[in-house]
Amino acid sequence: MTRLSIRAFIAAGLFAPIPSYRILAQEYPRDFSDGSPKLYQAAGTFSARGACPGTGDCCTGHGGVGCNDFDCCDLVCFVDSFCCEEEWTDDCAAFAATLCGPLCQSEPGCGAGDCCAPGAGGCSDPACCELVCNADLSCCLTGWTPQCAQLAGALCDVCQPVIVCPQAGDCCQAHPGSAGCERAACCQTVCELDSTCCTNGWGLSCARAARDNCLNVCECTDFGNFDADPRIDLSDAASMLNCFSGAGSAPVPSLCPCADYDGDGDCDLNDFSIFAGVLNGP
């Protein structure tokens, strides 16, 4: 029979492990010399007596049963009794690494990765790692996914808040006091090249990147105005219609940079919705 690992249930939040001694302590109050309650076999309840502590390392799989730290052994075996009945496998060691605090940490922190970016399980800031893994245990079991990094950004003070594009501010001019800029696709393009443009401020390098990498944005200083008069009127609306190319189409012609508000290389309904808001004359 295949032994199903309980790790997936923990990762999914379907099982909250509680050390068995906390359950049995009131009914079986006899203590070890260190104050830990001595456990006995009770009907329907697993007891670690006889297996915990074992002789093997809690943090690595080995051929024996149990491991050499009583509290950790008891907790892991409450989660999966196989670890104390049959063999302390790599799965048991993985539970120990996740559930037994600093016991299996070779250095401070619950991992070596960047808390604010996807990577292997855990991250290098202990407090942040604990907050995130308390919210989603899979971040410390299976990998530090983009969702874990997003949680770190929301829960921890180690991550600069990421600005969601668009934000106020001219993409083609520096405004270091605020991050992001008003043209969504251009803002996204620049921040993918330099994330500080969406965290710290839109400096000169960000404005330069916009001029070098954003389609149509810096070629038009007054979106929707195709002629020399100061109004955006029906004449400009006619030009806007002539420039319409549809979502995801080839870049608008060279005469139509003022039809591409978001700088994504086309003139589509998103651009028309912005145009409707700036139309101000007959």
Secondary structure, 3 states (H helix, E strand, C coil): CCCCCCHHHHHCCCCCCCCHHHHHCCCCCCECCCCCECCCCECCECCCCCCCCCCCCCCCCCCCCCCCCHHHHHHHHHHCCHHHHCCCCHHHHHHHHHHCHHHHCCCCCCCCCCCCCCECCCCCCHHHHHHHHHHCCHHHHCCECHHHHHHHHHHCCCCCCCCCCCCCCCCCCCECCCCCCCCHHHHHHHHHHCHHHHCCCECHHHHHHHHHHCCCCCCCCCCCCCCCCCCCCHHHHHHHHHHCCCCCCCCCCCCCHHHCCCCCCCCCHHHHHHHHHHCCCC
